[in-house]
Amino acid sequence: MPNPQPAESIPLRPESLLLLSRASTATVATLLFKRGYHNAYVQGVAPLAAGKPTMVGPAYTLRYIPTRPDTDPLDAFREPDHPQRVAVEECPVGAVLVMDCRQDASAASAGSILLTRMQVRGAAGVVTDGGIRDATGAGALCMPVFAAKPSAPTNLTKHHAVDIGLPVACGGVAVYPGDIVMGDGDGVMIIPRHLADTIAAESVEMELFEAFVLDEVNRGIPIIGLYPPTDPETLERFGKWHTQNCG
Protein backbone atom coordinates (compact mmCIF):
# COMPACT_ATOMS: atom_id res chain seq x y z
CA MET A 1 0.00 0.00 0.00
CA PRO A 2 1.25 3.52 -0.72
CA ASN A 3 2.16 5.97 1.97
CA PRO A 4 -0.18 8.94 2.55
CA GLN A 5 0.24 11.89 0.24
CA PRO A 6 2.99 14.34 1.25
CA ALA A 7 1.84 16.94 3.73
CA GLU A 8 2.54 19.79 1.34
CA SER A 9 -0.06 18.38 -1.06
CA ILE A 10 -2.81 18.41 1.60
CA PRO A 11 -3.59 22.01 2.58
CA LEU A 12 -5.50 22.67 5.79
CA ARG A 13 -8.32 25.15 6.24
CA PRO A 14 -7.09 28.16 8.23
CA GLU A 15 -9.61 27.54 11.02
CA SER A 16 -9.00 23.81 11.53
CA LEU A 17 -6.18 24.03 14.08
CA LEU A 18 -8.11 26.62 16.07
CA LEU A 19 -11.23 24.42 16.14
CA LEU A 20 -9.18 21.44 17.28
CA SER A 21 -7.62 23.53 20.05
CA ARG A 22 -11.15 23.97 21.43
CA ALA A 23 -11.97 20.26 21.26
CA SER A 24 -10.84 17.37 23.46
CA THR A 25 -8.76 14.35 22.57
CA ALA A 26 -11.71 12.23 23.71
CA THR A 27 -13.91 13.82 21.05
CA VAL A 28 -11.24 13.35 18.40
CA ALA A 29 -10.73 9.72 19.43
CA THR A 30 -14.44 9.02 18.90
CA LEU A 31 -14.55 10.79 15.55
CA LEU A 32 -11.52 8.84 14.33
CA PHE A 33 -12.96 5.58 15.68
CA LYS A 34 -16.08 6.14 13.56
CA ARG A 35 -13.80 6.19 10.51
CA GLY A 36 -11.97 2.99 11.43
CA TYR A 37 -8.89 4.62 12.99
CA HIS A 38 -8.66 2.58 16.18
CA ASN A 39 -4.94 3.12 16.83
CA ALA A 40 -4.46 6.87 16.91
CA TYR A 41 -3.86 7.36 20.65
CA VAL A 42 -0.19 7.54 21.61
CA GLN A 43 0.27 4.94 24.32
CA GLY A 44 2.29 5.52 27.45
CA VAL A 45 2.77 9.29 27.31
CA ALA A 46 1.34 12.02 29.53
CA PRO A 47 1.85 15.75 30.00
CA LEU A 48 4.84 16.58 32.18
CA ALA A 49 2.71 19.21 33.91
CA ALA A 50 -1.00 19.92 34.16
CA GLY A 51 -2.74 23.10 33.18
CA LYS A 52 -1.23 23.67 29.75
CA PRO A 53 -3.35 24.76 26.78
CA THR A 54 -4.38 22.07 24.32
CA MET A 55 -1.47 21.30 22.02
CA VAL A 56 -2.24 21.27 18.30
CA GLY A 57 0.16 21.35 15.37
CA PRO A 58 1.59 19.42 12.43
CA ALA A 59 4.06 16.67 13.23
CA TYR A 60 7.79 17.19 12.71
CA THR A 61 9.42 13.82 13.29
CA LEU A 62 12.69 12.55 14.75
CA ARG A 63 13.59 8.86 14.94
CA TYR A 64 16.02 7.17 17.29
CA ILE A 65 17.51 3.68 17.04
CA PRO A 66 19.53 1.90 19.77
CA THR A 67 22.99 3.25 20.48
CA ARG A 68 26.41 1.66 19.96
CA PRO A 69 29.70 2.69 21.53
CA ASP A 70 31.16 3.65 18.17
CA THR A 71 28.22 5.91 17.19
CA ASP A 72 27.34 7.60 20.46
CA PRO A 73 30.34 8.81 22.47
CA LEU A 74 29.70 11.85 24.66
CA ASP A 75 31.35 14.15 22.14
CA ALA A 76 28.74 13.20 19.51
CA PHE A 77 26.90 16.39 20.44
CA ARG A 78 29.85 18.39 19.08
CA GLU A 79 28.87 17.35 15.57
CA PRO A 80 27.05 20.29 13.91
CA ASP A 81 24.79 17.90 11.99
CA HIS A 82 23.72 15.83 15.00
CA PRO A 83 20.06 15.02 14.12
CA GLN A 84 18.70 15.79 17.58
CA ARG A 85 20.26 19.25 17.58
CA VAL A 86 19.25 19.86 13.96
CA ALA A 87 15.65 18.90 14.77
CA VAL A 88 15.56 21.40 17.62
CA GLU A 89 16.87 24.17 15.37
CA GLU A 90 14.75 23.34 12.32
CA CYS A 91 11.37 22.34 13.78
CA PRO A 92 8.99 24.82 12.11
CA VAL A 93 7.11 27.44 14.06
CA GLY A 94 3.78 25.98 15.19
CA ALA A 95 4.87 22.36 14.66
CA VAL A 96 5.03 19.56 17.22
CA LEU A 97 8.28 17.62 17.49
CA VAL A 98 7.37 13.91 17.67
CA MET A 99 10.20 11.63 18.78
CA ASP A 100 10.24 7.88 18.22
CA CYS A 101 12.23 6.26 21.03
CA ARG A 102 10.85 2.75 20.52
CA GLN A 103 8.84 3.22 23.75
CA ASP A 104 12.07 3.05 25.75
CA ALA A 105 12.06 5.64 28.54
CA SER A 106 15.17 4.33 30.28
CA ALA A 107 17.02 7.34 28.85
CA ALA A 108 16.03 10.86 27.92
CA SER A 109 15.19 11.96 24.40
CA ALA A 110 15.78 15.62 25.28
CA GLY A 111 16.08 17.93 28.27
CA SER A 112 14.92 21.31 29.45
CA ILE A 113 17.64 23.31 27.66
CA LEU A 114 16.76 21.95 24.22
CA LEU A 115 13.04 22.19 24.95
CA THR A 116 13.43 25.80 26.09
CA ARG A 117 15.15 26.52 22.79
CA MET A 118 12.17 25.00 20.98
CA GLN A 119 9.75 27.15 22.96
CA VAL A 120 11.76 30.26 22.10
CA ARG A 121 11.68 29.27 18.44
CA GLY A 122 7.88 28.94 18.52
CA ALA A 123 7.27 25.19 18.48
CA ALA A 124 3.75 24.14 19.48
CA GLY A 125 4.91 21.25 21.66
CA VAL A 126 6.85 18.02 22.01
CA VAL A 127 5.76 14.38 22.18
CA THR A 128 8.15 11.53 22.96
CA ASP A 129 7.60 7.91 23.91
CA GLY A 130 10.99 8.11 25.64
CA GLY A 131 12.04 10.02 28.72
CA ILE A 132 12.71 13.69 29.40
CA ARG A 133 15.56 14.85 31.63
CA ASP A 134 15.45 18.00 33.74
CA ALA A 135 11.73 17.24 33.78
CA THR A 136 10.83 19.87 36.37
CA GLY A 137 12.23 22.61 34.16
CA ALA A 138 10.67 21.11 31.04
CA GLY A 139 7.31 20.87 32.77
CA ALA A 140 7.51 24.53 33.79
CA LEU A 141 7.64 25.67 30.16
CA CYS A 142 4.58 27.29 28.60
CA MET A 143 5.01 24.86 25.69
CA PRO A 144 3.29 21.52 26.36
CA VAL A 145 5.60 18.52 26.67
CA PHE A 146 4.30 14.94 26.62
CA ALA A 147 6.62 12.09 27.57
CA ALA A 148 6.67 8.58 28.97
CA LYS A 149 8.32 9.73 32.20
CA PRO A 150 11.20 11.74 33.64
CA SER A 151 14.52 10.06 32.90
CA ALA A 152 17.92 11.38 33.94
CA PRO A 153 20.33 9.52 31.58
CA THR A 154 21.37 11.36 28.43
CA ASN A 155 19.86 10.12 25.19
CA LEU A 156 23.30 8.86 24.13
CA THR A 157 22.88 6.13 26.74
CA LYS A 158 20.16 4.40 24.73
CA HIS A 159 19.06 6.50 21.74
CA HIS A 160 20.93 7.20 18.51
CA ALA A 161 19.23 9.95 16.49
CA VAL A 162 19.09 9.02 12.81
CA ASP A 163 16.15 10.41 10.81
CA ILE A 164 14.31 13.72 10.59
CA GLY A 165 11.10 14.23 8.63
CA LEU A 166 10.30 10.59 7.93
CA PRO A 167 7.41 8.39 9.14
CA VAL A 168 7.91 7.19 12.71
CA ALA A 169 6.15 5.17 15.38
CA CYS A 170 5.45 6.99 18.63
CA GLY A 171 3.73 5.13 21.42
CA GLY A 172 2.69 2.44 18.96
CA VAL A 173 1.05 4.89 16.51
CA ALA A 174 2.15 5.61 12.95
CA VAL A 175 3.02 9.29 12.59
CA TYR A 176 3.66 10.78 9.17
CA PRO A 177 5.22 14.23 8.81
CA GLY A 178 2.44 16.79 8.67
CA ASP A 179 -0.13 14.67 10.50
CA ILE A 180 -1.92 16.76 13.10
CA VAL A 181 -0.83 16.12 16.67
CA MET A 182 -3.26 17.02 19.44
CA GLY A 183 -2.59 16.72 23.17
CA ASP A 184 -4.45 17.53 26.38
CA GLY A 185 -4.79 16.11 29.88
CA ASP A 186 -6.01 12.78 28.49
CA GLY A 187 -2.96 12.28 26.28
CA VAL A 188 -2.08 12.62 22.60
CA MET A 189 -4.01 11.81 19.42
CA ILE A 190 -2.56 11.65 15.91
CA ILE A 191 -4.98 12.85 13.24
CA PRO A 192 -4.13 11.79 9.67
CA ARG A 193 -3.65 15.04 7.82
CA HIS A 194 -6.22 14.27 5.12
CA LEU A 195 -8.90 13.96 7.83
CA ALA A 196 -7.95 17.00 9.89
CA ASP A 197 -10.39 19.48 8.31
CA THR A 198 -13.31 17.07 8.63
CA ILE A 199 -12.48 16.06 12.19
CA ALA A 200 -12.07 19.71 13.20
CA ALA A 201 -15.44 20.71 11.72
CA GLU A 202 -17.30 17.76 13.28
CA SER A 203 -15.70 18.32 16.67
CA VAL A 204 -17.60 21.59 17.09
CA GLU A 205 -21.06 20.00 17.04
CA MET A 206 -19.93 17.01 19.08
CA GLU A 207 -18.50 19.23 21.82
CA LEU A 208 -21.74 21.22 21.90
CA PHE A 209 -23.85 18.06 22.13
CA GLU A 210 -21.73 16.71 24.98
CA ALA A 211 -22.06 20.02 26.84
CA PHE A 212 -25.83 19.67 26.46
CA VAL A 213 -25.70 16.07 27.68
CA LEU A 214 -23.75 17.11 30.76
CA ASP A 215 -26.38 19.76 31.53
CA GLU A 216 -29.08 17.12 31.14
CA VAL A 217 -27.29 14.67 33.44
CA ASN A 218 -26.81 17.37 36.06
CA ARG A 219 -30.55 18.04 36.07
CA GLY A 220 -31.34 14.37 36.59
CA ILE A 221 -32.05 13.02 33.09
CA PRO A 222 -31.26 9.26 32.74
CA ILE A 223 -28.43 8.36 30.37
CA ILE A 224 -30.44 5.77 28.39
CA GLY A 225 -31.94 7.51 25.39
CA LEU A 226 -29.83 10.58 26.06
CA TYR A 227 -26.31 9.43 25.22
CA PRO A 228 -26.47 8.28 22.47
CA PRO A 229 -29.65 10.23 21.63
CA THR A 230 -31.93 7.29 20.78
CA ASP A 231 -34.94 9.07 22.30
CA PRO A 232 -36.30 11.50 19.66
CA GLU A 233 -37.12 14.00 22.41
CA THR A 234 -33.42 14.26 23.20
CA LEU A 235 -32.64 15.88 19.86
CA GLU A 236 -35.64 18.17 20.22
CA ARG A 237 -34.33 19.36 23.58
CA PHE A 238 -30.85 19.72 22.12
CA GLY A 239 -32.22 21.91 19.35
CA LYS A 240 -33.80 24.24 21.88
CA TRP A 241 -30.67 24.18 24.05
CA HIS A 242 -28.54 24.97 20.99
CA THR A 243 -30.71 27.97 20.11
CA GLN A 244 -30.64 29.30 23.67
CA ASN A 245 -26.89 28.84 24.15
CA CYS A 246 -25.47 29.40 20.67
CA GLY A 247 -27.86 31.86 19.09
Secondary structure as UniProt FT lines:
FT   HELIX           7..9
FT   TURN            14..15
FT   HELIX           16..21
FT   HELIX           25..34
FT   TURN            35..36
FT   TURN            43..44
FT   STRAND          46..47
FT   STRAND          55..66
FT   TURN            69..71
FT   HELIX           74..78
FT   TURN            80..81
FT   HELIX           83..90
FT   TURN            93..94
FT   STRAND          96..100
FT   TURN            102..103
FT   STRAND          108..110
FT   HELIX           112..121
FT   STRAND          125..128
FT   STRAND          131..132
FT   HELIX           135..139
FT   STRAND          145..147
FT   STRAND          149..150
FT   HELIX           155..157
FT   STRAND          159..164
FT   STRAND          168..170
FT   TURN            171..172
FT   STRAND          173..175
FT   TURN            177..178
FT   STRAND          180..184
FT   TURN            185..186
FT   STRAND          187..191
FT   HELIX           193..195
FT   HELIX           196..218
FT   TURN            219..220
FT   TURN            224..226
FT   HELIX           232..246
//
